[in-house]
Amino acid sequence: MTSATATLEKVKAAVARMEERQEAVTLDALREEVGGGSKGTLIKLLAAVRAENKQTEDDAERLSADTRRAALEMALAISRSERGLAEEKNSAERQQCRETIERMVLDAQRAGDLQDETDEKLAQATARLHEVEAKLAAKNHECDQLWTQIRQGAETIKGLERRVAEAEAARPSDPMLDEIATLMRGLSKRLEPAE
């Protein structure tokens, strides 16, 4: 296979295709899907893609496992290479390889810790969202009840207006009663809900 340069866009597209086919996104499978690239670069790019695609807690857990697996696979590959180079390299180079492996293991542990922290924050945010949704539903219910009361009040006022109109029609005109009827009609219009 010829080695191709792995870019963030290529890795994003490759991960999307693999997830669509419900394939496990391992470092080796990703490398094959992208068409090349160093494992170190692929690890970094895969981590960047995963960070952008945090959609569910399951995805976050899978990212944590994939990151650790990728780091361990890289550590094993370096360890195997170290054994092959042991006969040719001096002890200083072997020590440098060991330090690299230790750093990678620490980085994988830190990534796992960060992932756990992110999972916890996501769970807290989800719980808070559910609380807010419940409060909003309760407020909507209260508003509906208030609108029902306002409509009932408007109907009561309309009934009173009808009775006043009937009383006005039955008795001679009185300016004070005319003014009260006008005020009641105005009040009734203000209490009518906007639809």
Steps between C-alpha positions, in 0.01 A plus 500: 500500500636843420515739789252786468495810715231477764303823548222590739249506214605156374479352849157659562368355175655158570357484854154598368511227235617238749234594757235494228605144418503432878866403491726544801727799449837351591828663414588235242155507337508881493845497343374266229185710442702825475757336276803554719647738750713446807338347805606798709328742261196276475475483880504880522253545215269229631501666840414835337214346304366328809516825697287672233249213478400468867139403444413248768647349810552173312711685241703655781564161660598350163739794440664443835545130427625567144747761624638269763509208255676713239757621755558145620529374141756772433684416822509133399625590154774714650584225745534249214713746307712555807567128528604490134727798545650378827781321321584804286432794732676606816339516842432876475272446200320217679447726800355768272255242359397400852437863591292543186293195592451631854391840367255335263352287778466811719338686209255212453416508871452878490275461195295244689476732801393790278245275334359398839477867601327584172254215550418627849445857377282372215288301747463807724401720205246240386350482848478880517332507158238252622436718807455811286268314261288382795478855640407634157224240466365600844504869404321424173235313697460798735465734199233276351309507828524880518374535142207274589419722798529813285267352238251403771522852643442647155196276455367610840545865402326440169211343691486803727509728199206313350308534825584871516393540137175321576446716807575813296252398238235439767537834675522857386843637407720607791834674427669336798396151391617580146841595634523177712409291193768674293762434772401133519530458122848656512602270784368199313706588189818537708450159660444315173807284425693577183465206264 
